[in-house]
Amino acid sequence: MRAFDRLRQVDAGELNVGYVEDGPVDGAAVILLHGWPYDIHTYVEVAPRLAAAGYRVIVPYLRGFGTTRFRSATTMRNGQQAALALDVIALMDALGIEQTTLAGCDWGARAADVVAALWPERCAALVSVSGYLIGSQEANRQPLPPAAELSWWYQYYFATERGRAGYAQYRREFARLVWHTASPQWVFDDATFAASAAAFDNPDHVDIVIHNYRWRLGLAAGDPRLDEIETRLAPSPDIAVPTITLEGDANGAPHPAPESYAGKFVGPYAHRTIGGSIGHNLPQEAPADFAAAVIDASAWAGGTSIPNPCYNSGDAPCRTANIP
């Protein structure tokens, strides 16, 4: 299995962030954001492809993962969406990056979506697996049909103290189960899983994960300093930066249908469904397709027309436009 080179650390806002960097320092910046229960190895095959194409590639551990640590013991261990998005802005500031292409999946896609929606001047282009993932506590209070609720079983497990204790004790077994159910056709080996599972030993990991899912349901309070941001996110703001959304054809995790979110992307936009039994962890399962989307979205933001902006294995929305 390919491995990342030297891990770096930088103080950025509330965190000391662990990250890897690849490619020329003067290249156009790309920040790749992982999700849960995954880590930076989601991009272990993507990063070198982008670096070879001339990009400066940054892959950080999210709060609660890997070597990322809180700089103060008194800081709230907060997993809400606004906090993760502000972590991205703080990291960009710490690294002297004024504008970047953001690309992510799962929690990382949500954080990237938030930055693109609220701070478009910092986001040149966006690649988002499973599309538009900005949420609100009010929307999450609404019940879903039973089959949809079943797919979120772990969210309700985490709402209990039994769930917190169970995740703390069995986080590796939990992650392996989610990997299998979210990507039922992905054949990964023990070394691939172990490389990511080490990131869950972070001392804040359980607190961040539990708070993230409890906050979504309104069962845990957020940081009052972020109330204004969450108020802006609650009505599901449009995203105007050039965007390519991706979906695997075998995603076993809860995810919205592409046609349900296409209208939220009001700028140049394309959707790609990636065939080949690709599941939830799309960048690690289909790294060439993910890297191609990042390169195309970045070129699109620069005013370059891209050939075949959409390719889908089934019926999915595709709306394209050139940048003036």
Backbone bond lengths (Angstrom), bond angles and torsions (degrees), N, CA, C in turn:
res aa  C-N    CA-C-N  psi(-1)  N-CA   C-N-CA  omega(-1)  CA-C   N-CA-C  phi
1 M - - - 1.455 - - 1.517 110.06 -
2 R 1.321 116.75 136.59 1.459 120.93 176.36 1.532 109.27 -63.61
3 A 1.330 116.50 146.24 1.458 121.11 178.45 1.520 109.14 -126.07
4 F 1.316 116.12 155.15 1.444 121.30 175.02 1.524 109.88 -77.39
5 D 1.332 114.94 152.42 1.457 120.22 173.96 1.528 109.47 -79.82
6 R 1.293 116.72 -158.47 1.458 123.53 -171.12 1.523 113.49 -50.08
7 L 1.328 114.69 131.46 1.455 121.71 175.55 1.520 109.19 -83.12
8 R 1.317 116.55 138.63 1.454 122.37 179.80 1.520 109.82 -113.08
9 Q 1.340 116.42 163.10 1.456 122.83 177.54 1.524 108.45 -134.44
10 V 1.350 115.99 142.95 1.460 120.50 177.25 1.522 108.85 -149.09
11 D 1.329 116.15 138.82 1.457 120.19 172.87 1.528 108.74 -72.77
12 A 1.334 115.72 128.17 1.467 120.79 -177.86 1.519 108.12 -148.07
13 G 1.323 116.85 104.40 1.452 120.53 -178.93 1.509 111.52 61.99
14 E 1.320 116.93 -127.68 1.463 121.74 -177.85 1.520 112.86 -76.49
15 L 1.317 117.05 -9.47 1.451 121.25 -168.94 1.522 113.54 -117.32
16 N 1.314 115.38 156.67 1.451 122.78 158.59 1.519 104.81 -104.44
17 V 1.323 116.47 108.40 1.460 122.40 -167.32 1.527 110.65 -93.77
18 G 1.324 115.40 129.64 1.449 121.09 169.54 1.516 109.62 -88.08
19 Y 1.331 116.63 134.68 1.467 119.22 -178.34 1.521 109.66 -155.25
20 V 1.304 115.21 161.92 1.454 121.73 170.44 1.523 107.94 -114.97
21 E 1.313 114.70 152.19 1.460 120.63 -179.66 1.520 108.64 -134.45
22 D 1.309 115.91 141.71 1.457 121.88 -179.70 1.516 108.20 -143.47
23 G 1.321 116.12 156.49 1.458 120.72 177.00 1.517 112.78 89.99
24 P 1.338 117.09 173.63 1.464 121.52 -177.30 1.521 111.92 -67.87
25 V 1.325 116.92 138.09 1.460 120.88 -176.92 1.518 111.72 -65.73
26 D 1.334 116.96 -22.53 1.463 119.87 179.01 1.527 112.44 -97.17
27 G 1.319 117.10 10.36 1.462 120.31 177.97 1.520 111.29 -78.02
28 A 1.318 116.22 163.11 1.464 120.77 174.00 1.518 108.99 -60.96
29 A 1.330 116.53 133.14 1.463 120.82 -172.36 1.528 111.98 -78.91
30 V 1.325 114.75 141.56 1.461 123.61 171.93 1.523 107.14 -133.66
31 I 1.322 117.11 127.92 1.458 121.73 175.62 1.519 108.35 -112.34
32 L 1.333 115.92 126.37 1.457 123.22 -176.71 1.524 109.09 -109.35
33 L 1.328 117.19 124.85 1.460 122.72 -171.29 1.526 110.77 -117.05
34 H 1.325 115.23 122.91 1.469 120.58 -178.04 1.519 110.92 -85.62
35 G 1.318 115.62 177.81 1.453 121.76 -179.71 1.511 112.23 -124.39
36 W 1.326 116.18 -157.79 1.466 123.52 179.44 1.526 108.48 -121.72
37 P 1.342 118.06 138.86 1.458 127.72 -1.76 1.528 110.85 -97.67
38 Y 1.293 115.44 78.48 1.460 123.64 -177.21 1.529 107.89 -130.41
39 D 1.325 116.99 -170.26 1.459 119.65 178.33 1.515 108.58 -158.28
40 I 1.314 118.26 -161.99 1.460 121.51 -174.95 1.525 112.59 -62.34
41 H 1.329 117.97 -21.00 1.468 119.49 179.87 1.522 112.43 -68.34
42 T 1.323 117.45 -10.31 1.462 120.16 169.19 1.527 110.14 -52.06
43 Y 1.319 116.67 -29.80 1.467 121.51 -174.22 1.522 113.34 -112.64
44 V 1.331 117.44 19.14 1.457 119.41 -175.09 1.527 112.19 -65.92
45 E 1.328 117.68 -25.47 1.466 121.11 176.64 1.532 111.93 -100.31
46 V 1.324 117.18 -15.14 1.465 121.02 179.07 1.515 111.12 -81.35
47 A 1.337 116.61 -46.28 1.467 121.54 -173.79 1.526 113.12 -55.23
48 P 1.346 119.58 -47.89 1.469 118.00 -179.57 1.526 113.55 -65.38
49 R 1.308 117.52 -30.06 1.459 120.23 176.02 1.532 110.60 -64.43
50 L 1.328 115.96 -43.89 1.456 119.55 -179.84 1.524 111.18 -70.70
51 A 1.322 117.01 -38.46 1.462 120.26 177.18 1.522 111.03 -61.34
52 A 1.324 116.79 -41.27 1.463 120.75 178.98 1.517 111.47 -64.79
53 A 1.345 116.38 -24.98 1.465 120.73 178.07 1.527 112.00 -86.00
54 G 1.354 117.48 1.20 1.455 121.03 174.22 1.509 115.96 100.74
55 Y 1.349 117.85 7.39 1.455 120.64 -178.60 1.527 111.33 -88.98
56 R 1.330 115.02 149.38 1.455 121.39 168.13 1.523 106.51 -87.40
57 V 1.313 117.22 113.22 1.457 122.23 -170.43 1.528 109.58 -108.00
58 I 1.328 115.88 125.74 1.461 122.76 178.52 1.524 107.71 -117.99
59 V 1.343 116.53 127.49 1.474 121.11 179.10 1.524 107.61 -127.88
60 P 1.341 117.90 100.13 1.470 120.28 -177.62 1.521 113.07 -94.47
61 Y 1.327 114.93 151.68 1.455 120.08 164.54 1.530 108.51 -74.40
62 L 1.328 117.15 131.02 1.447 120.60 173.64 1.534 110.46 -66.54
63 R 1.324 116.15 163.94 1.465 119.88 174.69 1.525 109.59 -56.14
64 G 1.334 114.70 134.12 1.457 119.72 -178.94 1.519 114.76 87.85
65 F 1.323 117.44 5.70 1.465 121.15 -178.05 1.536 110.14 -129.35
66 G 1.318 115.54 145.53 1.451 120.78 171.15 1.517 113.57 57.00
67 T 1.331 115.82 -133.42 1.463 120.95 -176.04 1.528 112.97 -95.62
68 T 1.314 117.88 7.71 1.470 120.36 174.38 1.530 108.73 -73.86
69 R 1.329 115.23 130.27 1.460 121.40 -177.62 1.526 110.30 -131.93
70 F 1.325 115.78 152.35 1.453 120.93 170.84 1.522 108.75 -74.47
71 R 1.317 116.10 139.71 1.455 120.49 -177.82 1.520 112.09 -78.18
72 S 1.324 117.53 -17.29 1.458 121.77 179.58 1.515 109.75 -131.52
73 A 1.323 115.81 139.63 1.464 120.72 178.10 1.521 111.62 -69.39
74 T 1.327 117.18 -18.75 1.468 120.49 -176.03 1.520 113.24 -93.30
75 T 1.319 118.47 -6.28 1.465 120.91 -179.97 1.522 110.42 -68.47
76 M 1.311 115.96 137.10 1.461 121.10 178.25 1.525 110.41 -59.58
77 R 1.308 116.91 131.41 1.474 121.49 176.50 1.524 106.96 -83.39
78 N 1.295 114.71 86.30 1.458 123.75 -167.18 1.524 110.35 -108.26
79 G 1.331 116.62 125.20 1.458 120.00 179.63 1.507 114.51 -107.97
80 Q 1.347 118.97 13.15 1.459 119.59 -176.47 1.527 111.19 -71.09
81 Q 1.345 115.86 159.34 1.460 121.57 -171.05 1.531 112.89 -60.41
82 A 1.331 118.03 -37.71 1.460 120.63 -178.94 1.519 110.99 -64.12
83 A 1.333 117.32 -37.28 1.459 120.86 -179.77 1.522 110.74 -64.60
84 L 1.334 117.32 -43.95 1.464 119.91 -179.77 1.525 111.33 -66.32
85 A 1.331 117.10 -35.83 1.459 119.84 178.04 1.521 111.14 -67.08
86 L 1.332 117.00 -41.77 1.462 119.76 178.48 1.523 111.28 -66.14
87 D 1.330 117.61 -28.79 1.467 120.19 174.06 1.526 110.62 -60.30
88 V 1.327 116.90 -37.81 1.465 120.71 179.18 1.525 110.17 -65.30
89 I 1.325 116.96 -45.73 1.458 120.77 179.19 1.525 110.33 -61.72
90 A 1.336 116.88 -43.35 1.463 120.91 -179.80 1.526 110.95 -63.31
91 L 1.320 116.95 -39.48 1.467 120.09 178.21 1.519 110.60 -64.91
92 M 1.329 117.29 -43.06 1.467 120.15 177.57 1.521 110.74 -59.40
93 D 1.320 116.70 -43.80 1.464 120.24 179.44 1.531 110.59 -62.68
94 A 1.332 116.32 -42.69 1.463 120.29 -178.13 1.519 112.06 -65.08
95 L 1.330 116.91 -31.90 1.467 121.36 -178.30 1.525 112.42 -95.23
96 G 1.328 117.19 2.51 1.462 120.52 178.61 1.512 113.48 70.54
97 I 1.335 116.75 31.80 1.466 121.75 -179.73 1.524 108.41 -102.30
98 E 1.324 116.91 113.88 1.457 120.60 -178.50 1.521 111.61 -79.14
99 Q 1.325 116.56 -39.10 1.462 121.41 -177.77 1.514 109.15 -145.33
100 T 1.317 116.71 145.58 1.455 121.20 -176.20 1.511 110.41 -148.40
101 T 1.315 116.26 159.57 1.460 120.92 162.66 1.522 107.11 -83.83
102 L 1.316 116.46 130.22 1.458 122.19 177.95 1.519 109.19 -106.31
103 A 1.324 115.69 135.62 1.459 120.35 179.52 1.517 108.34 -141.69
104 G 1.339 116.47 134.55 1.446 117.85 -177.43 1.505 113.34 -161.38
105 C 1.328 114.39 171.22 1.457 121.91 173.93 1.524 108.02 -138.30
106 D 1.332 115.80 153.18 1.446 122.49 176.75 1.535 109.12 57.70
107 W 1.334 119.80 -130.90 1.457 120.77 179.58 1.528 110.97 -54.56
108 G 1.316 116.33 -37.43 1.460 120.11 -178.72 1.511 112.81 -65.58
109 A 1.343 116.77 -37.43 1.464 120.06 176.76 1.519 110.48 -65.82
110 R 1.329 116.60 -39.48 1.466 119.80 179.46 1.538 110.12 -62.84
111 A 1.332 116.78 -46.57 1.463 119.65 178.83 1.523 111.02 -61.04
112 A 1.326 117.22 -41.79 1.460 120.91 178.55 1.516 111.04 -64.34
113 D 1.328 117.22 -41.42 1.469 121.10 177.89 1.531 110.76 -59.86
114 V 1.334 116.70 -42.06 1.463 120.38 -178.80 1.527 110.57 -63.85
115 V 1.321 116.77 -45.72 1.466 119.78 178.79 1.525 110.33 -61.32
116 A 1.322 117.06 -44.36 1.468 120.55 -179.12 1.518 111.68 -62.80
117 A 1.335 116.92 -35.91 1.464 121.19 -177.77 1.520 112.07 -75.44
118 L 1.330 117.05 -43.22 1.457 120.61 -171.73 1.529 114.12 -98.08
119 W 1.316 117.17 -26.54 1.464 121.12 -179.51 1.534 109.83 -130.39
120 P 1.329 117.39 61.52 1.466 120.11 -175.11 1.526 113.00 -62.29
121 E 1.332 117.68 -22.58 1.458 119.90 178.43 1.528 112.01 -67.91
122 R 1.331 117.17 -17.43 1.466 121.02 178.49 1.524 112.03 -95.44
123 C 1.316 117.01 -11.00 1.469 121.92 -174.05 1.529 109.47 -118.29
124 A 1.323 116.73 106.90 1.462 120.33 -179.86 1.518 111.87 -71.15
125 A 1.325 116.26 -38.68 1.464 122.00 -178.48 1.517 107.71 -158.06
126 L 1.330 115.13 163.91 1.460 121.26 -173.76 1.521 109.96 -135.46
127 V 1.341 115.67 137.27 1.462 122.64 167.65 1.515 106.74 -124.82
128 S 1.325 116.68 121.54 1.465 120.96 -171.85 1.520 110.50 -132.45
129 V 1.326 116.00 115.13 1.462 120.57 175.30 1.533 108.66 -73.46
130 S 1.307 115.82 132.62 1.465 124.21 -176.37 1.517 112.93 67.11
131 G 1.331 116.58 16.98 1.448 121.37 163.90 1.497 116.97 76.27
132 Y 1.316 116.00 -128.63 1.466 123.36 -172.80 1.523 108.56 -91.53
133 L 1.342 116.46 112.85 1.458 120.43 -172.98 1.524 113.42 -118.77
134 I 1.327 118.32 7.41 1.463 120.21 177.18 1.525 108.76 -63.54
135 G 1.331 116.25 131.26 1.454 120.47 -177.30 1.514 112.21 -123.61
136 S 1.309 115.06 -178.76 1.461 121.50 175.57 1.516 108.39 -148.53
137 Q 1.324 116.10 150.26 1.450 119.68 177.73 1.523 111.45 -61.84
138 E 1.332 117.41 -38.19 1.453 120.38 -178.85 1.527 110.91 -62.27
139 A 1.339 116.13 -46.29 1.458 119.27 178.76 1.521 111.28 -62.85
140 N 1.331 116.40 -37.05 1.455 120.16 -178.20 1.520 113.46 -72.85
141 R 1.334 116.65 -11.79 1.470 119.32 175.89 1.525 112.02 -77.62
142 Q 1.318 116.27 -15.21 1.460 119.64 -177.30 1.529 110.25 -79.72
143 P 1.329 118.11 131.58 1.464 119.82 -178.81 1.516 111.96 -69.04
144 L 1.323 114.61 152.09 1.461 122.83 176.86 1.525 109.18 -107.96
145 P 1.326 117.98 163.14 1.469 119.70 172.32 1.527 110.11 -57.59
146 P 1.319 117.67 152.23 1.464 120.53 -173.50 1.529 114.90 -53.24
147 A 1.313 117.95 -41.20 1.467 119.18 -178.51 1.525 110.92 -63.60
148 A 1.332 116.52 -37.95 1.462 120.28 178.28 1.525 110.66 -69.28
149 E 1.328 116.72 -39.48 1.459 119.42 177.41 1.525 110.94 -62.24
150 L 1.315 117.15 -37.67 1.460 121.06 179.96 1.517 111.36 -59.71
151 S 1.318 117.32 -37.73 1.462 120.54 -177.83 1.527 112.20 -67.52
152 W 1.330 116.81 -18.31 1.467 121.82 177.90 1.530 111.50 -99.75
153 W 1.316 118.44 27.57 1.461 121.96 -173.24 1.523 112.36 -52.83
154 Y 1.332 117.01 -39.88 1.468 119.55 -175.22 1.525 111.60 -68.40
155 Q 1.337 116.99 -27.49 1.453 119.70 177.84 1.533 110.36 -63.50
156 Y 1.314 116.77 -39.77 1.454 120.95 179.38 1.530 111.47 -76.03
157 Y 1.319 116.36 -32.97 1.467 120.48 173.75 1.519 109.86 -60.96
158 F 1.334 116.10 -44.83 1.458 120.16 -179.21 1.529 112.69 -67.93
159 A 1.311 117.77 -17.29 1.461 121.01 178.63 1.524 112.20 -71.67
160 T 1.323 116.62 -11.77 1.464 121.03 -177.80 1.528 110.49 -107.24
161 E 1.319 116.18 156.58 1.463 119.47 174.98 1.525 110.97 -68.35
162 R 1.325 116.88 -29.59 1.469 119.79 173.36 1.533 109.45 -60.58
163 G 1.339 116.55 -40.94 1.452 120.77 178.91 1.515 112.59 -64.64
164 R 1.334 116.80 -41.54 1.465 119.42 176.48 1.525 110.75 -60.20
165 A 1.336 115.85 -47.47 1.460 119.59 -179.10 1.521 111.55 -64.53
166 G 1.341 115.25 -39.76 1.461 118.79 179.61 1.509 112.45 -65.21
167 Y 1.332 116.59 -41.99 1.463 118.73 179.20 1.526 110.84 -67.03
168 A 1.327 117.52 -40.00 1.457 120.48 178.63 1.528 111.20 -60.92
169 Q 1.325 116.29 -37.51 1.465 119.87 -177.00 1.523 112.87 -82.08
170 Y 1.336 116.60 -33.89 1.469 120.13 -171.48 1.525 112.21 -123.13
171 R 1.319 118.07 36.81 1.465 117.82 -171.97 1.529 112.40 -62.75
172 R 1.336 118.67 -34.61 1.465 119.63 178.26 1.529 111.15 -68.07
173 E 1.325 116.18 -45.13 1.464 119.11 178.38 1.524 110.70 -63.26
174 F 1.310 115.89 -37.04 1.455 121.15 178.52 1.517 110.38 -63.14
175 A 1.346 115.84 -48.15 1.460 120.05 -178.84 1.522 111.54 -62.26
176 R 1.329 116.33 -42.24 1.466 118.71 179.86 1.531 110.92 -62.30
177 L 1.328 116.95 -39.86 1.460 120.42 177.48 1.528 110.66 -61.57
178 V 1.321 117.16 -45.78 1.461 120.69 179.69 1.523 110.83 -64.26
179 W 1.325 117.42 -40.57 1.467 119.15 176.90 1.527 110.78 -56.58
180 H 1.323 116.29 -43.79 1.462 119.66 -177.62 1.527 111.64 -69.47
181 T 1.317 117.90 -42.30 1.458 119.83 -177.10 1.529 111.78 -75.72
182 A 1.326 117.58 -33.62 1.457 120.56 -178.76 1.530 112.20 -78.89
183 S 1.315 116.33 -26.23 1.475 121.45 178.69 1.523 108.25 -133.22
184 P 1.329 117.77 72.66 1.468 120.72 -170.39 1.522 114.55 -64.92
185 Q 1.329 117.78 -18.90 1.464 120.13 -179.53 1.527 113.03 -103.12
186 W 1.326 117.76 -1.67 1.470 121.59 -178.06 1.520 109.56 -80.82
187 V 1.315 116.65 119.58 1.462 121.89 178.39 1.522 108.17 -98.40
188 F 1.319 116.73 96.98 1.462 121.07 178.86 1.526 108.91 -107.69
189 D 1.323 115.63 151.82 1.461 119.05 -178.91 1.525 110.68 -97.56
190 D 1.320 115.54 174.36 1.461 120.75 -176.31 1.522 111.68 -63.19
191 A 1.324 117.73 -36.15 1.466 120.36 -179.34 1.514 111.16 -66.18
192 T 1.325 116.94 -38.34 1.469 120.92 178.41 1.522 110.09 -63.94
193 F 1.323 116.69 -44.32 1.457 119.62 179.34 1.524 111.13 -66.66
194 A 1.319 117.41 -43.49 1.464 120.86 -176.84 1.522 111.60 -62.43
195 A 1.333 116.85 -35.51 1.467 119.95 -179.89 1.516 110.95 -60.24
196 S 1.331 117.95 -38.03 1.460 121.50 178.84 1.522 112.29 -84.02
197 A 1.323 117.67 -36.55 1.459 121.07 -175.18 1.515 112.39 -61.68
198 A 1.318 117.61 -27.93 1.465 120.15 178.40 1.522 111.56 -59.65
199 A 1.340 117.16 -27.62 1.466 120.95 -178.89 1.513 112.60 -67.97
200 F 1.335 117.75 -18.27 1.462 120.93 -177.26 1.527 112.19 -83.49
201 D 1.340 117.08 -2.88 1.459 120.81 176.59 1.526 111.95 -81.44
202 N 1.311 117.55 -1.68 1.457 121.98 175.80 1.537 109.52 -52.49
203 P 1.345 118.47 134.75 1.471 120.08 -175.98 1.525 114.47 -63.54
204 D 1.330 117.68 -19.56 1.463 121.05 -179.61 1.527 112.45 -101.59
205 H 1.318 117.59 2.53 1.455 120.89 -170.96 1.535 112.03 -59.84
206 V 1.316 117.19 -51.17 1.461 119.78 -176.14 1.520 110.43 -63.29
207 D 1.329 117.19 -44.05 1.464 120.12 179.72 1.526 111.61 -59.13
208 I 1.330 117.40 -43.18 1.467 120.94 -178.20 1.518 110.99 -67.41
209 V 1.323 117.33 -44.98 1.464 120.72 -178.69 1.524 110.52 -64.10
210 I 1.319 117.05 -47.73 1.461 120.16 -178.64 1.524 110.48 -63.20
211 H 1.329 117.36 -43.36 1.465 119.51 -179.87 1.524 110.92 -64.64
212 N 1.320 117.59 -39.84 1.459 121.02 -179.62 1.521 110.94 -55.05
213 Y 1.329 116.76 -50.34 1.461 119.60 -175.33 1.528 112.23 -78.11
214 R 1.306 117.96 -33.01 1.470 118.60 176.02 1.530 110.84 -69.17
215 W 1.334 116.69 -39.29 1.466 119.06 178.96 1.523 110.79 -61.12
216 R 1.301 117.48 -40.06 1.463 120.71 -178.88 1.527 111.63 -56.25
217 L 1.331 116.29 -37.73 1.460 121.40 -177.47 1.524 112.45 -89.75
218 G 1.327 116.80 2.54 1.451 119.78 -178.01 1.517 113.33 75.44
219 L 1.326 117.49 19.01 1.458 122.54 -179.13 1.519 112.73 -94.09
220 A 1.316 117.24 -6.74 1.461 122.54 176.33 1.519 107.78 -140.05
221 A 1.314 115.52 140.46 1.462 120.10 -179.97 1.523 110.53 -74.77
222 G 1.319 115.54 148.38 1.444 120.37 172.58 1.517 110.81 -88.74
223 D 1.319 115.40 -173.39 1.456 121.38 176.38 1.523 107.69 -80.83
224 P 1.335 119.30 121.37 1.468 120.43 -178.98 1.526 113.68 -56.26
225 R 1.312 117.22 -26.17 1.465 120.38 178.89 1.527 111.81 -66.42
226 L 1.326 116.55 -16.77 1.456 120.84 -178.15 1.522 112.76 -102.62
227 D 1.317 117.13 5.42 1.468 120.39 -177.19 1.521 112.04 -59.69
228 E 1.325 117.15 -39.96 1.467 120.29 -178.31 1.530 110.43 -64.54
229 I 1.310 116.89 -39.46 1.464 120.40 178.54 1.522 110.32 -66.20
230 E 1.328 116.88 -45.06 1.466 119.64 179.94 1.527 110.97 -64.18
231 T 1.331 117.12 -33.30 1.469 119.94 176.28 1.521 110.52 -63.41
232 R 1.315 117.32 -38.04 1.465 121.05 177.79 1.522 111.90 -70.46
233 L 1.326 116.36 -28.18 1.462 120.33 -179.36 1.519 112.87 -84.06
234 A 1.320 117.17 -24.59 1.465 121.28 -173.55 1.525 114.35 -55.74
235 P 1.361 119.22 -39.66 1.469 118.73 179.06 1.524 114.60 -80.98
236 S 1.338 117.60 11.66 1.478 122.13 178.18 1.529 111.47 59.92
237 P 1.330 117.76 69.76 1.463 120.66 -177.15 1.523 112.35 -62.88
238 D 1.332 115.40 148.56 1.461 120.75 176.84 1.528 110.71 -67.76
239 I 1.317 114.73 158.87 1.466 122.57 175.63 1.520 107.63 -117.67
240 A 1.337 115.95 123.88 1.460 120.62 -173.39 1.523 113.61 -106.67
241 V 1.336 118.69 -10.36 1.463 119.18 -178.48 1.530 109.21 -72.84
242 P 1.321 118.28 154.53 1.467 120.14 176.80 1.534 111.08 -55.50
243 T 1.316 115.86 129.01 1.460 120.35 -170.76 1.518 111.40 -137.58
244 I 1.325 115.07 139.21 1.463 122.10 166.37 1.519 107.29 -120.87
245 T 1.337 116.83 122.68 1.458 120.75 174.00 1.524 109.02 -99.81
246 L 1.319 114.82 150.63 1.456 121.68 -176.32 1.520 109.70 -130.10
247 E 1.311 115.67 148.97 1.459 121.17 172.23 1.511 109.14 -146.99
248 G 1.339 115.79 135.71 1.448 119.92 173.48 1.514 111.01 -79.36
249 D 1.312 116.36 150.03 1.462 119.85 -177.19 1.522 113.13 -78.49
250 A 1.351 116.79 -4.63 1.465 120.07 179.86 1.527 110.49 -132.94
251 N 1.324 116.53 38.83 1.461 121.08 179.28 1.521 109.76 -72.61
252 G 1.340 116.90 114.51 1.448 121.01 -178.40 1.509 114.35 -93.30
253 A 1.330 117.68 -1.25 1.466 121.81 178.91 1.522 110.09 -89.96
254 P 1.329 117.85 159.37 1.462 119.05 174.78 1.523 110.90 -57.97
255 H 1.330 115.93 131.03 1.459 119.38 179.99 1.522 109.34 -158.97
256 P 1.323 117.22 147.62 1.466 120.04 -179.87 1.521 111.40 -75.85
257 A 1.316 116.20 153.93 1.463 121.10 174.97 1.523 109.15 -71.82
258 P 1.327 118.83 141.41 1.469 120.79 -177.81 1.522 113.88 -54.34
259 E 1.331 117.54 -37.26 1.458 119.30 -178.22 1.530 111.97 -68.05
260 S 1.333 117.32 -17.90 1.461 120.17 -178.15 1.517 112.67 -77.91
261 Y 1.323 117.28 -20.75 1.463 119.26 -176.75 1.520 114.42 -119.68
262 A 1.305 118.65 -4.11 1.464 120.39 -176.11 1.527 112.04 -55.19
263 G 1.333 117.54 -37.24 1.449 121.31 -177.34 1.510 114.63 -70.66
264 K 1.338 118.03 -12.58 1.461 120.55 178.32 1.523 112.00 -77.50
265 F 1.336 116.55 -16.37 1.464 120.66 179.56 1.522 107.99 -100.27
266 V 1.327 115.70 100.96 1.460 120.90 -169.61 1.525 112.56 -96.02
267 G 1.311 118.23 -5.29 1.452 121.72 173.87 1.516 110.15 -96.75
268 P 1.321 117.79 -164.95 1.469 120.89 174.81 1.529 110.15 -53.90
269 Y 1.317 116.67 129.68 1.460 119.88 -169.56 1.516 110.84 -149.83
270 A 1.317 115.31 141.35 1.456 121.35 172.35 1.514 108.64 -145.25
271 H 1.320 115.96 149.08 1.463 121.50 174.25 1.521 108.78 -117.64
272 R 1.332 115.39 139.54 1.464 120.85 177.05 1.518 109.38 -127.11
273 T 1.309 116.84 124.23 1.454 121.47 171.01 1.521 107.82 -95.49
274 I 1.323 116.04 123.68 1.459 121.27 -175.02 1.523 109.58 -96.17
275 G 1.307 116.20 116.83 1.450 121.80 -179.94 1.512 112.59 -84.95
276 G 1.332 115.22 173.26 1.460 120.58 178.83 1.514 112.65 104.68
277 S 1.338 117.47 26.44 1.470 122.49 179.55 1.522 111.72 63.06
278 I 1.335 116.19 46.52 1.459 122.70 -177.95 1.524 109.49 -91.59
279 G 1.328 115.74 130.91 1.447 121.17 -175.77 1.513 114.00 -100.57
280 H 1.320 115.27 -149.73 1.463 122.64 -170.45 1.522 113.16 -70.81
281 N 1.320 116.94 -35.86 1.467 121.38 -178.01 1.528 109.54 -87.67
282 L 1.302 115.30 58.07 1.464 122.46 -168.73 1.529 114.23 -54.55
283 P 1.337 121.04 -43.87 1.464 118.73 -177.80 1.522 113.88 -60.93
284 Q 1.325 117.39 -33.97 1.455 119.75 179.83 1.521 111.94 -82.57
285 E 1.323 116.42 -27.79 1.458 120.65 179.96 1.523 112.69 -84.85
286 A 1.326 117.31 -29.82 1.466 122.53 -178.65 1.533 109.43 -136.74
287 P 1.340 117.44 63.99 1.468 120.11 -172.87 1.516 114.04 -63.09
288 A 1.330 118.06 -34.50 1.471 119.49 -179.52 1.525 110.69 -65.75
289 D 1.328 117.29 -40.83 1.458 120.92 179.30 1.528 111.21 -67.16
290 F 1.328 115.81 -40.21 1.462 118.87 -179.84 1.522 110.22 -66.86
291 A 1.330 117.21 -46.18 1.463 120.19 179.13 1.524 111.03 -60.59
292 A 1.328 117.34 -39.85 1.463 121.08 178.78 1.518 110.84 -61.89
293 A 1.337 117.42 -38.93 1.463 120.59 178.66 1.519 111.08 -65.12
294 V 1.333 117.07 -40.89 1.468 120.69 178.33 1.526 110.38 -63.03
295 I 1.317 116.75 -45.61 1.463 120.75 -179.66 1.528 110.30 -63.39
296 D 1.316 116.86 -42.84 1.467 120.34 -179.20 1.522 111.63 -67.49
297 A 1.335 117.63 -43.40 1.464 120.30 -179.82 1.520 110.37 -64.07
298 S 1.321 116.85 -40.07 1.459 120.71 178.83 1.522 110.96 -65.03
299 A 1.323 116.61 -42.59 1.471 120.16 177.76 1.520 111.03 -65.06
300 W 1.303 116.08 -39.81 1.462 121.99 178.35 1.524 110.40 -59.13
301 A 1.345 115.32 -42.85 1.464 119.76 179.07 1.522 111.28 -63.62
302 G 1.324 116.30 -28.05 1.455 120.50 178.63 1.509 114.03 -84.11
303 G 1.337 117.14 2.91 1.455 121.16 176.67 1.503 114.40 94.05
304 T 1.328 117.23 9.00 1.456 121.08 -178.73 1.526 110.40 -93.27
305 S 1.316 116.90 129.28 1.454 120.02 173.77 1.525 109.25 -67.62
306 I 1.332 116.67 142.83 1.456 120.21 179.88 1.522 109.40 -115.02
307 P 1.322 116.90 136.85 1.459 119.43 179.46 1.529 110.63 -72.49
308 N 1.305 115.44 142.70 1.468 121.27 176.15 1.526 112.24 48.44
309 P 1.342 117.63 59.95 1.468 119.34 -176.32 1.516 113.58 -60.54
310 C 1.324 117.26 -26.79 1.469 120.03 179.43 1.522 109.31 -120.34
311 Y 1.321 115.84 137.29 1.456 119.01 165.59 1.517 107.27 -145.78
312 N 1.287 115.32 123.61 1.449 121.43 -170.92 1.518 110.85 -129.40
313 S 1.337 114.37 144.05 1.457 118.63 176.99 1.520 111.68 -83.90
314 G 1.314 116.20 -9.34 1.464 120.44 178.29 1.513 109.08 -150.46
315 D 1.299 117.04 -168.77 1.458 120.71 179.05 1.527 109.42 -71.88
316 A 1.327 117.03 123.15 1.467 122.27 179.27 1.520 107.21 -154.51
317 P 1.333 116.96 152.36 1.456 119.74 -176.86 1.522 112.38 -69.29
318 C 1.293 115.57 144.65 1.456 121.01 174.77 1.512 108.64 -144.88
319 R 1.303 116.24 115.98 1.455 120.88 175.67 1.513 107.55 -129.95
320 T 1.290 118.44 123.82 1.452 121.09 -176.31 1.528 110.14 -127.05
321 A 1.319 113.90 154.28 1.458 121.13 176.11 1.512 108.32 -159.98
322 N 1.300 116.56 146.09 1.449 120.86 176.26 1.530 110.27 -82.47
323 I 1.310 115.63 148.64 1.458 120.70 174.89 1.525 108.31 -73.01
324 P 1.332 118.61 132.23 1.476 119.53 177.62 1.515 110.54 -59.65
